[in-house]
């Protein structure tokens, strides 16, 4: 065991209170005012409540950030379900938007409690394609119905009904797989298995996971932006202009006071608060003008066709005014073993992505890394929401949206209340079909330009976690670099050689293919394995600095309250048995967790200092994540 002096030397930003003393105080070595590596404090912190009008505007910004991906997934699902009717597609889109709002409110209120938007996930779409690619679920050949004009009315009705039953049967097959697979995620989260692994997670593991989330999405952003690079570049330039160059400009905000009338009561950093929203609106108006002037191509084969604002007018016309989704609207879910096992592989990838998003959101929000109970509750809540998504019939599950996590970094607005407002807006737009369909008409190059900025921010946030580690260490350089390279190489090879990963078990094939084609799973797993097997000190691995980081001192009770439940905390603190529940804020430790001095060397006092001891200390549960 290392002596006390060596243990104390592992603290990165502190000073000894007296010569020979074993007591250290956390200094301001991470404060931005002294040129440190600390992220700037958010304009609105996690628990802040901005004015209602800002909540609506910033909530709309989050909605615009997620609507592109959220709309794309159900439209893709409708294709593999063999749905051709636009009304049916709009109903599936409305169902997805409506439930995404419910999931966002539940996750930010009762789940991980971070400002994370919930929506559809491509991690579950991949196994869905594998499930519906079998001969049993192939789309029926409907060409005879279209080509033959001699069929009587009875024959036509019968064939249309069979086609409807076919897509509904396919949806029910997906619903059953999503619901049963979600129980796996519920068990992993609420049992505490997720949080138990967190003591093996270091910045060196989180960094490649978050980085790969951002980098692996570049193809999606490029496809959207490639529809018209001029519009995409304009959108990117506007995002930089508003979020960086004009961030210190304060715009006069008029206010009305009874007796005094209208006056300029305050100045607001509107450009810093709404860079994405303003960029999308300006680029959208420009596309509308250029479309009216016929400056873009008029056919899908011509350049710039994707930037036109009149190509999706059918979506608005076909959308219903009001439609509230309900459970079982497509029929009763069906359950088959092969479908469930294939979907579980998607849930494994989704959980890794969500955990990476939790750490990224916490860092951008100025909060300390999420504690075990918050991660357990977040994953468990996500599984429960996926079960409900399967029941209501979205054809997909729910997961955290990396795009919206990146928006926190650009806008520096991390208020939980704003994301909850975004959830309410999603429910409104999902229920009022025509109103929500308006935003579906946003040209793809605009969404692509915003995605470029957002995904870049996510990747950079992942790399920024390396500041806590010793990057002069060949060990750390090799682990990070190798994890990133393998996170791209293995999925690339697997997608090109799917026939090499074949066994006699179809369910096993689906499991392996989904996992090996998921960048975050491959890179994160390799980083986890190497970081926990190659010898290295806590200081080199970044664990010591990570635990002592945060905008506030780790002994400050305000930090601990960030992950508390919004109600019932007094009752929870009074009942001792709650401390044994892995998802409860008073949770202490796992029965198998090591309590020896070699594992727990320091703890935070009420004044925010750290005491180093050679004997077993009294460790408070909130000290460690």
N, C-alpha and C positions, 0 to 999 in steps of 0.2 A: 504493500500500500504506500502511496506517495505521502510525504510528510505534509504538515500544514502549510509550510511556506510555498511548496510547489503547487498545492491546491489553490492557494490565494493568488498565485501569479497567473492562474488561468482566467481571472476576471479581467476583461478587456478595457473597460472604461471606468476606472475607479481610483481611489487613493487611500492609503493607509491612514487611519485617524491618528495614530501615535506610533512611534518607533517600537517595534517588537510586539505591537498589538495584533490580535487575530481578527480584528473587526475592520471590515472594509465598507466604504460608502460608495454607492453608485454615483458617479459624477455626471457631467453634462457632455461626455465625450461623444454622445450620439445626437446632440442637439443640432438642428440645422443652422442655428445662429453662429455656431463655431465651426462651420465648414465641415460638418460630419457627414456620414453616409445615411443619415436619417431622412425618410421621406417627409415632405412638408405636411404640416397638420391640415386636415380637411377643413373646408369652409364650414361645413355642417357635419359634426361628428355623428357617431352611431346612434346615440340616444337623443340627438337634437330634434326639435320640432319646428321646421321652417314655417313661414306664413302659408296660409292655405293656397294662395295663388301660385307661390313657388312650388308647392307640392304638386299642383296640377301640371304646371309647365315642365318641371323636371320629371314627373311621373310619365308625362307624354313622351319625353325624350327616351326614357327606358322602354316605353312601349314601341316606339319607332325602331329602337335598336334590336328588339327581339322579334318584331312582326315578320321580318323577312324570312328568318329561319323557321319560325313557327308556322308560317303559311306554306313554306316549301315542303316541309315534312308531310303534312296531310295530303297535299297534292300528289306527292310521290307515292304515298300509301294508296291513294285512290287509284293510281295507275296499276299497281300490282294487285289491287282488288278487282280490277276489270270494270271500274266505274267510268261511264262515259257521260252520264247526265250531269249537266252543270249545276242543277239544283241540289243534287245529292252531294256533289263536291263541296258546294258552299256550306251545306249542313255539317259536313265533316270538319271543314275549316272553322266554322263557328263553334262547334263542340270543343275543338282543340283550344281555341282562344279562351273560351269561357272557363274551361277547367284549368288552363295555365294561370289564370287570375286567382282561382281558388287555391291552387298549389302554392303560388307566391305568397299569398296572405298567410297560409298555414305554416310555411317554412320560416318566414320572418317573425312570426308571432310565437309559435310553439316549438319550432325545430331548432336549427343551429343559431337563429337569431341574428344572422348577419344580413346585410343588404344585398341579397342574391335573388335574382329573378329566376323562376322555374319555368321550364318549357319542354318541348319535345327533344328527343335525343336520337342522333344517328347511330348510337351504340345499340339501340334496340331495333332500328330499321334494318340493319344488316342481317341479323337472324330472322327478321320478318321476311325478307326477300328469300332467304334460304328455305324457310318453312313453306312459302307459297310457290316455290319453283318446282315442286314435285308434280308428277303427272296428275295426281288427284285434283290439284287446285289450279291447273292451267286454265287460262281464259278460254271460254267457249268460242267456237267459230260461228259468228253471227252473220257472215257474208250472205248466206242464202236468204235470210230475212230481208236484207237490203236490196238484193238484186232481183228477187222474184216478185212480180207484181200480181200474180194470179192467185196468191194465197188468200183465203178468206179471212174474215175478221177474227173468227174463233182461233185459227192457227196463229195469227199474229199475237193475240193476247196471251196465248199459252206460252209462246216463245219468249215474250217480254217478261212474263212472270217467272219463268225459269231463270232468265238472266238476272233478275232481281234477287231471287233466292240464292243464286250462285255467289254474288258479291256479299250478300249478308252472311252466308255460310262461311265465307272466307274471313270476314270480319269477326265472326264468333270464334273461329279457330284462333285468331290472333288474340282476342280478348281473353280466352282461357289461358293461353300461354303467358300472357302478360300478368294476369292475376296470380297464378300459382307461382310464377317466377318471382313476383314481388314479395311473396311470403318469405322467400330466401333472404332477400335484402332486409326485410323487417326483422327476421331472426338475427342476422348478423349485427344490425344496428342496436336494437334494444337489449340484446344479450350482453353487449359490452365487448364483443370480439373486436370490433373496429378500434375502439379506444385502447384496448389492451395492446394493440400493435403500435400505438403511437409512441411508446417509449423507445421503440426501435427506429423511429423516424427522425432524421436530422435534416438540416437545410440542404445537405448534399443529396438527399433523396427527393425532397420537395422540388428543388430547383429544376432538375430535368423533366419532372412530370409537368410542371406549369409551363416550362419553356416549350415542350413538345405540344402542349395544347394549342399554344399560339402559332407555332411554326407549322404544325400539321394541317392547319386550316387555311394556309395560304392559297391552296388550289381553289377552294370555294370562293375566296375573295377575288382571285384572278378571273374566275369564270364570270362572276357578276360584273367586275370592272371591265372585262374584255368586250362587253357588249358595246361600249363606247368609251374609249380611254380618255377622251377629252373631258367628258362630263365627270368621270371618276376622278381624274386629276384635279379638276376644279373643286370637287367636294373635299378631297384631301387637303388642298390648299386652304380652303375656308376653315376646316377644322384646325389647322395649324395657326391660321390668322387669328381666330377667335380665342383659342385655348392658350396660345403662347404670346403672340405679339400684342394683342389687345387685352390681355388678362388684367392689367392694372387700370384699364379705363373704366371709370364709374359713370353710368348713364343716369341722368336725372329721372326720378320716378314721381309722376304727379300723384297727389293725394287730395282727398276731399275732407274738409273739416266743417262741421255745422257752424255757421256764423262767420267763418272765414272764407268759405268757398274752396275753389281749387288752388293748390299751391304745390311747389316742388318741396316735398317734405324730406326726401332722402335721395341718395345716389346708390345705385346697385351695380355690382360687377356682373352685369347681364351677359357679357361675352364669355366670361370665365365659367358662369353657371350653365349656360345653354349653348355650348359650341356645336354640339352634334345636331341639336334641334334646328338652330339657325342655319347651319350648313345645308341640311337636308331641305329646308323650306326654300332657301335661295336657289339651290340647284334644281329643285322641283319646278319652281316658277320659270326658270330659264328653259327647262325642257318643254314646258307647256307652250312657251312662246315659239321655240324652234319647231315644235311639232305643228303649230298652226301655220308656220311659214314653209312647212314641208321640207325642212332642212335635213331631216333624217330619212333613211331608207324606208320605203313603203312596203317591202316584203321581207320575210324572215331571212332571206339569203343576202340581203343588202346590209352594208355597214351602217351601224347606228340604229337599227330597227328596235333594239332593246331599250333605247332611250326615249322612244315615243310614249306619250301619255295616253294615247287612245287605243292601245292594243288590248287593254284589259277592261274595256267598258262593259263587256258582257258580264263580268263578275258583279258589277253594281246592279245591272238590270236583272240578273237572275237571283240575286240575294233576297231573302225574305226580310220584311220589316222587323218582325219580332219572332224569335224562336228560342225557347229556353231548353237546353239539353236535359235529358233525364236518364237514369240507369236503365239498362236493358232496352234502349230505343231501337237497337238493331236485332235483338233477339237474345236468347240465353247463350252464354259462353259454352263452348265445347272444350274438352280437355283431352289431349293426347300426350303420351310420355315424350316422344321425340321432339315435339314442339316446345314443351316445357324446358327440356334440357338445353335445347338450342338457345332459348331465350335467357336462361341463367347465365350463359357466357356473356351475353350483352350486359347483364346487370353487373358482372364483375368489372367490366371495363368502365361502366357508368359510375360505379362507386369510387374507383381510383380517380376518375376525372373530377368528381364532386369534391373529394378530399383535397385535391390540388386547388380547386376553386375556393374552398373554405380558407386555406392559408393565404391565397392571393387576396381575397376580399378582406380578410382581417388585417393584412399588412397595409393595403391601400386605405383602409378605414381608420388607421391609427390605433387599432386594438392589438392586444397581445395575441400570440398564436392561440387558436381555439383549444380549450381544455378537453380532456377526454369525454366528459359528460356531454359537451356540446356536439362533438363529432358523432358520438353514439346516437344522440337524439336526432341530429340532422340526417344521418343515413337511415335510421329507423323511420323517421317521418317521410323521407323520400320513398322508401319502400311502401309505406302505407298509402301514400298519394298515388304511386304507380298502380296499386291494387284498385283504388277508386277510379283511376283513369281507364283501366281495363273494363271495369264495371260499367262506366258511362259510355264507353265505346269511342275513344279517340284513335284507336289503332296503334297507339304508341304509349310510352310511359312518360315520366317527367324527370328532369335533372336540372342541375344548376347551369346557367347560361354564362359562358366565358365572355361573350361579347359585352354583357352588361357589367361584368367585373372590370373589364377594361375601361368602360365609361366612367367608373368611379375614379380611376387614375387620371383621366383627362379633365374631368369636371371638378375633382376634389370635393365632391358632395357624396357623403357616405351615410346620410340619414336613413334609418330604417323606415321612418314614416313615409318618405318619398317612394320607396319601393312598394310599400303597402298600397299607396295611392295608385301606383302603376298597376298593381293587381286588380284594384277596383275598376280601373279603366279597361283592362283586358276583359273583365266580366261584362262590362257594358257593351263594348264593341263586339264581343262574342254573341250576346243576346240580341242586340240591334244590328242585324246583318248588314243592311245597306250603309249604315254609318261606318261600321268597321271595314266594309269592303272598299271604301274610299282610299284607305291607307294601303290596300293591297295593290293599288295602281302606281305606287312609287316605282319609278324606273329602276331596273336592276343596276345600271352603272352607279347610281347614287348610293345604293346599298353597298355595292362593292367598294366604293371609295371610303365609306365609313368603316367597313370591315377591315380594310387595309390598316387604318389607324388603330382600330381596337385590337386586332390580333397582334400588331407590333407592340402595343402596350402590354399585352398579356405575356408575350415572350420575354420582354424586357424585365417585367416584374419577376418572372421565374429566375432569370439570370441574377437579379439583384439579391436574391437570397444567398448567393455565394459570398457576399460581403461579410457574413458572419463566420465564414470558414477561412482557413489558412490556404490561400490559393498559390502560395509559394511552395506548397507541398506537392511533390510528384504524385503522391497517392491520390490526392483530391483532384488534381488535373486529369489524371488517367480515368478515374471513376466518372467524372462529369462528362469528359469528351467521349469516352467509350459508350456511355449510356445514350447520349444524343445520337451518335452515329448508328448504333444498333437499333435505336428507336425509329430510324428511317429505313435502315437497310433490311431488317427482317420483314416488316410489313410490305415493303416494295417487292422483295423476292417472293413472298408468299402469294401476293395478288397475281404475280406473273406465272406462278407454278402451283396452282391449286391442285393439280392432279398428282403432285408429289406427296400431298398430305391426305392420303386416302387409306382407310382401313375398312374392315367389314362391318363396322358399326357406324351408321349414318349420324347418330346423335353425337358420337365422339368426334367425327369429322367436323361437324358444325361448331362444336366447342373449341377445337384447336384452331380452326380457320378464323373464327371471330377474334380470339385472343391474339393470335399472331399477326393479325392485320390491324390491331389497335396500337398506335404509336405510344400512347401514354402507358399502356399496360407493359409493353416490351421494355421501354426505357426505364420506367419506374421500377419494374421488377429487378432489372439488372443492377440499377443503382442501389436498391434495397439490399440485394444479396451481397454486393461487393462492399458496401459501407459497413455492414454488420459482420463481415468475415475478415476483411483486411485490417490488421491492427492499426489503431489510431487513437489519440487522446481526445477527450471531449472538447478541448480547446481547438485542436486542428479540425475536428468535424463540425465545429460551429455550435455545438449544443450549449456550451456555457454562455456565449455571447447572445444566443437566441433567447435563452431564458431570461436574460437580464435586459432585453430590449423592450421598447414600448414608448409611446409618447409620454406616458406617465410612469411613475415608479411602480414596480410590480407589487409593492406592498399597499398601494392605494386601493381602497375599497371600490372606487368608481370603476376601475378596470374589471374587477370581479363581477360587478353588476351588469356588465355588457352582455353576459351570457345567462343571466338569471331569467327565470320565467316572469312574464308580466304580472302575474297575480299568484297569491297563495304562498309566497316565500316565507312569511312569518309562520304559517302552519307547517311548512316543510322543514324549517329549522327546528321546530319544537319536537317533531316526531323523529326519533333516532333511527328507526328502521329505514327511513328514506335514504340514509347515507350508504346503504348497501345496494341501491338501485343504480346500475351503470349509467342511466340517462338522467339522473336527478342532479340538480346543481350542488347538492350537499354530498355527492358521492366522494368517498375517500380513496379507496384503492381496491385492487383486485386481490382475492385470496392468495393467488400465486405470485403476487408482486413482491419483489425483493425489498426488504426493509433494512438491510444492513448499511453500515456507514459507508461502504464502498460505493453504494448506489446513491445515497442521499447525503451529500457532503455540506450542503448549504441550505439556508432558509432565510426568508425575508422577514425582517422585523417590522413593527408598525411604522417606524420612521422611514422605511424604504431602504435600509441598509442591509448588507448581507453578512451573516456570521459564519465563519468557517470553523468547524469543530472536528476533532479526531474521534469523538465518541458519538454514539447514535443520537442524532438530534430528534426533536419533536417536529415532524414534518406536517405542515398544514396541507390539506388536499388541493387548495387553489394555487399552491406554489408551483406545481408541475402540471404540464399539459399531458 
